[in-house]
Amino acid sequence: MAAEQFDLIVVGSGPAGYTGAIRASQLGMKVACVEKDKTYGGTCLNVGCIPSKALLESSEHYLQAKTKFAKHGIVLGSIQLDLPSMIKRKEGVVRQLTTGIAGLFKKNKIEGVAGLGTFKGRAGDQIQIEVDNAGTKRLIQAPKVMIATGSTPAQLPFMPFDGDRVVSSTEALCFSEVPKHLVVVGGGVIGLELGSVWARLGARVTVIEFADRICSTVDQQIGKELYKALQKQGMEFRLATKCLGATRKGDVMIVQTEEIATGTKSQIECDRVLVATGRKPNTQGLGLDAIGLATDKLGRLEIDSHYQTKAPGVYAVGDVVAGPMLAHKAEEEGVAVVEIMAGQAGHVNYDAIPNVIYTWPEVASVGMTEEEVKAKGIAYKIGTFPFMANGRAKSMDETEGLAKIIADAQTDRVLGVHIVGPRASDMIPEAVATMEFGGSAEDIARTCHAHPTLSEVLKQAALGVDKRTIEM
């Protein structure tokens, strides 16, 4: 079988893959993008970021209609949940975006190659990949390959997924009915977001978390605010607690737990269990040994500062390498690596990668937490400002939360920004831009912010770093 020639082969069409492929085409490369699934977009567009946000938005509208519209003078009759329509809308959003990528590939003359790609070895300076599409095989080659195969939900060995009662985030996006009682194992981003969806729609939700707080990497002050808000919404938490497993009795799941401090064991009866304890790199089945590559114990590929693996010409980005498993981090790496291939100065500033938790209130952050700053022994100043004192938040009736800015005590340079509150995800880019350009708290404080907007909370927090807040 003769090999078809390309300048670059991208394995995986998720955020890193499709973004990198498009940028490579813009730089004049002939690009093939291999995708094993039926649609482009990877986890993010198909069963991750996009569908979860669609459900979060729909469930928030439902809750607003039930609990807040009357306060705004909007009186409705009986509010009914049409879950099939909600799921259908979510699937429509996914379909629009995944087909959109197919259109972008066509526009940028990128060849999408359907099937499972496996490394077969080298032919001179060419790296060869065999693509198997339901038994139909195709051999392609290029001097450069970018591995961008993403990640999959991590299973607990003592409580494997069954796709029905013990589920991953994928199945939790399309329950056919609202669970009566959903137990979420893992108090991180995925568990809290999907737990929020089903809690808003009427499920009793209990979160089991091994650590003594939720979202353990979040600034502690911000995490405590989110914890209080989610408790007010009815979510139950069992912190510092181990999940020992679950057994099924008919339609009932019995989850066994153990308190870490005391060893006290107990049981929780529920109808579904969502395991959200993390994700693992999707590197199995790629035939890495054919090009002399192996993964670390976590399944990740080791790369140098230019994203190149130990195999010449083979690069890796996104969830298959070290770092936060974030779609936007992967996108930045996908662009950086192909720019490096083209002789440009591709670069990612890992100190300015934002993180967002799309609960309500939302949490958004960039840079170091107060705990990290303390651990590094850096002298620092803090400014905070509550949404309760913000005019736009009051007019929205969304006053939970605060903004927090951490600045270097000597230089005033912004070290970290943390927000818990309404639309925090839309506010964090200002902080990211400030940090990207080495800005100070004073730079934010001196910037004119439109009134009334939620972003004024950041301005007032920045003023608070120098103890000159105006609005309080």
N, C-alpha and C positions, 0 to 999 in steps of 0.2 A: 504494500500500500504506500503510494507516494505521499509525502508530507506536503501540506499546503503551507505557504510561507507568509509570515507576518513579522512586523517589527516588534510588536509587544502582544503577549497573551495575558489577559487578566482572568484569573480564576475566581469567580464569584461576582455577582452583580448587585451586592448590597451598597450602602452609602459609600464605602471606600472604593469598591469596584467600579460602579457606574460613573462616579465622579472622576476617578483617576482615568478611566477609559476615555471619557469626553475630553479631559484636559490633554491627554496624549494625542488624540486626534487633532485637537486645535494646534498642537505643536508639530504636526506634520507626520505623525506615525500612522502606519497601517495597523489597526487594532482588532483583535478578536477578543470577545468576552464570553467565557464559558459559564453556563448556568445549569445546574442539575435540576432545579425546580421548574414548574410550568410557567411561572411568571418571574419577571425581574424584580429587584428591590430588596432581596434578602429578608432577614428577620424583621428589620425595621419597618419596611413598608407593608409586608404581608401579615406578620403575626407579632409585631412589637410596637414600636413608637407610634405609628399612625393609627392602627385600629384601636389601641388602648386609649389614645387621646380622643378619638371619635366617641368612644363609649363614655369616657370621662366627661366630655362636653354634653352629651345627651343626658347622662344621669344627673348632671348638675342642673340642667334646664328642668328636668322632672322634679328635682328637690326644690328648686326655686319656686316652681308653680305650686307645689304643695305647701311650702312654709313661708314664702316671702312676698308673693305677688299681692296678697291682701294688704300688706303694709304699704305697698306702693299705690293702693287704690284700685287694684285690678282684682275683681271678684269673679272667680270661676265657679262652675258647678263641680260635680264629682270629677276628680282627676283619675284617669285610668292609664295604666301602663300597658303599652302595646310592645312587648319585648321583641316579637318577630320583626316588627317594623324598625325598631332600634338597631337590631342586628343587621337587617338588610341595608340600612343607611350606612352603617359602618363598612359593610362589604362593598358598597358602592364607592365610598371614598377610596378604599384600597384599590379597587379596580381602576378608577380614574388615574391614580398615581402610577400604578405598575404599568398600565398601557402607555402612560406618558413617557416612561423611560424607553419603551420600545420605539416611540416616535423620536425621542432624542437620539437614540442609536442610529436610526435611519437618517436623520438630519445630519449627523456627524460622520456618516459613512463607517460606522462601527459594525463589524459582523458579529451578531449574536450567535453563539454556537450552543445548541441545546444538548444537554447530556451530562453525564458524570465524567469529569476530567481526571486523568491519572497520568502522572509522570512516567515516561517509558525510558528515559535516559538522554543521551546526547548524541548528536551527529556533528562532529567538529565543534564549532562554536554555537551550534543551534541546540536549544532545549526542546525536546519533543514531548508532546502530550497527546494521549489517545482519549477521544471523547466517545463514550458509549451512550447512545440514545435509544433505549429499548432494543438493544441488540444490533442496531446500525452503528458501525464504528467509523470514526474519522480521525486521521492523524494530522495534527497541526504542529508547526514549529516556529520558534522565534529566538533571537539572541537574548531576549529579556522576558521574564515572566514575573507578574505581580500576584502573590497569593493574598486573596482578600475574601476568605471563605467564612468569616464571621464566627458565631458561637451558637450553642444550643443550651437549653435549660439543663442544669446539673441535677442529677437524680440522687436521692438519698439511698444508699445501698440496702438499708433495712426497711425502706418504704418506697419501692419503685412505682413509677407512673403506671396506671392501668387505663388511662384515657377516659375514665368515667367517674370514679369516686375519688381517686388520688390523681390529681392532674397537675400539669405544668401551666405556665402562663398562656400557652397556645390554646389549650382547651378552655381555660377560664375566660377567654374572649368570646366564647360562643355557647354558653350554657343555654339549653332549650327552655329553662325556667329558672326563676330566682331561687337560689338555695334558701332553705329555711334557716340553716345554720352553717356558715362557711368557716372552717378553721384555716387560717393562713400560717404556714410554717415559714418564718422569716420576716423580720420587721424592717426590711430594707425598701428600696425604691419600688420594685415591682410588686412586692407584697402589699405595700400601703396603697399604691395606685389602684390595683385591681380590687383590693379589699374595700376601698372607697366606692368604687363603681357599684358593687353588689350591696354594700351597706345603704347607699342612697336609694337603691331600688327596693329595699325592704328586707334584706337578709340580716340576720344576726351574724356579726363577724367577730371572731376571736383570733387575735394575733399571738403566736408563740414566738418569743425571741430569746435566743441564747444569751445575748448581752444584757446588761442592766439598763439599756436605753435603746430606743428605736434609732435607726439611721446613725450608726455609731461613728461614721466618718464626718458627719455634719457638725458644725460649731455647736457646742453643748447648749448655749443659751437659745439658739434658734431651734434646736431639736426639742427642747423642753416646751417651747411655745407651740410647736406642731403637735406634740404629744397631747397637750391640754386641749387643743382645738379638736383633734380627732376623738378624744374621749367625750367631749361635749356632743359630738355628732353620733355617739352611741357605740363606737368601736371599743371592744374590750381588749385588754392587753395582759399577757402573762410574761413578764420580763424575767431575766435571769432564770430561764426555764428551758430544760432540754425536752425535745420531742423524742420519745423512745420508739415510736412506731404506731401503727394503726391496724385494726382488724375490722373486717366487715361482717355484720350480722344482718342479712336481708338488705334493706335500703339504709341501714344505719351504720355509720362508721364510728368506731370507738378509738379515740386517740389517747395514747398513754403519754403522760408527761412526768417530769421530775424537777422539783425546785433545786437549783444548783447549791444554794447556801445550806439548805436543811436536809436535802435528800428525800423530802416528802414527795410521794408519788400520788398522782390522781388521774382521773379519766375525764375526757370530754366527749359527749355524744354529739354528732353532727351528721349532715348528709353528704358533704363534700369537703375534701382537703386539698388546698392549693399549696404545693411545695414551691417556695420562692426563695431558695437559699443560695442563689447565684447561677452563673452560667459558665460553661467550659468551652475552650476554643474548638472549633470544628476543623480539626486537622487529620482525623482518621480517614483512611481510604484514599489518600491522595497519591500513594506510591512514593512517598518521600525518600525511601531507601534507594530508589533507582537513581537519585541524584546526590546521594550521600548525605541526606539530612535526617536529623532526629529531633524530637521535641523534648522539652524539659518535663519534669514530673507533673506539671500542670497542663501539659499538652500544648504549650506555647513554643513558638519558633524564636530563636535568638537572632538578633540583627545588630548591625553596627550603626554608627551615627547617620549613615545614609540609607538605612532601612534594608541593606543587603544582608542576606543570610550567608552562611558559610559556603553555600554553593554559588559559584560565580554566575552572575546574571539573574539570579533568583532573589526577588525582594518580597517582603511581607509587611502588611499593615493591618491596622484595625484590631479586632478582637483576638487575632491569632498571635499577637505580640504583647509584651508587657504594657501596662498602663490601664487607665479607666476604660471600661467597655461602653463607650459612648459613640453614637452615630456621628456627631459633629467632629469628634476627635479623629474618627476613621476617615471622614471626608477630607479633613485637612492633611492627613498623612497621604491619602491617595493622590492629592494634587502635588504635594511636596515631592513624593518619590518620582513621579514622571517628569517633573521639572528638573530634578537632579539628573535623571537619565538623559535629558536634553541639554545638559551642561549649564542649567540655570541654578540659582541659589535657593532651591526649595527649602522651606524651614517651617517648623511648628514650635510655637512658644508654649511649652507645657505648663508654665506658671500662669497662663492666662486662658485656661480651658474652663468654661462655665459648667456647672452642674445644676440640674433642675429636678425637682420632685413635683409632679403635676397633681398633687392632692389639692384640696381647698381648705385653708389657704395654701397657695403654692410656696415652695421653698426654692430659692435660687442663690447660688454662691459662686465666687471665683477667688482664687488665691488661698492663703493660709487661714486656718481657724485660729481663734484666740489660744486654744490649747497648743497648737503647733508653734505659734509665735513664742509662747512661754517656754516650750521645750527647747527652742533654739537660743534662748537667752537674749532675745531682741527686746530692747526697750521700746515700748509702744504706747500709743494713745488710742482711745476709742470714742466714737460718737455714735449715739443711737437716737432714733426718732420713731414714735409709734404711729401707725396708721390712724389711730383714734383721733389724732390731732390734725389730720389732713382733710381739707375741704372736699376733695373729690371722693375720698373713701367714705366720708360721711354721707355724701349725696348718693353714693352707690349702696349705702347700708352694708358696707364691707370693711369693718374697722379692726378686724383681728390682725395682730402681728406687728412687726417693726422692721426697720432697716438698721444695719450695724456696719460701720466702717472702721477698720483697723489700720492705723497709719504708723509709720516709723516715728518714734519720739524725736529723733534728731533731724531727719530730712523731710518729714511729712509725707513721704512717698507711701502710696496706698499698698498695703500688704495683703489685704483681704476685704471682701465685701460680702455680706450675708443678709438675705432678705427672706422673711416669712410674711406673706400677705397676699392680697389680691393681685393677680397678674405679675407676680414677681418675675416670671420667665421673660416678660416683655421689658422689664426694667433693667435686668442684669447686663445687657449689652453696653450700656453707658459705662458701667464699672469695668467691663472687659476692655473696652477701648482705652479707658484711662490707664489701666495697668499695662496694656500692650505698649503704650508710649511712655511708660515710666512716670505717669502723672501723680499728682499729690492730692490730698484731701482738699487743699485750698483750690486746686483747679476745678474740682466739682462744685465747691462752695461758691466760686466766682462765676460759674456758668449760669446764664439766665435760663431758668426752667419755666415753661409755659404754666399759667395758672388758670383754672385749677386742674392739676394733673396728679396722678399717683407718684410721678417721678420727683415731685417736690419733697417727698419723704427722704430721698437720697441727698438732695441739697441740704436739708435741715440736719441730717445725720452728719454730713461733711462739716457743716458749721459747728456741730457739737463736738467735733474732734478738738477744736480750739475753744470750746466752752462759750460759744456765742450764738447758740440757737435762737432764732427770732420767734418762732411760733409757739414756744413753750417757756 
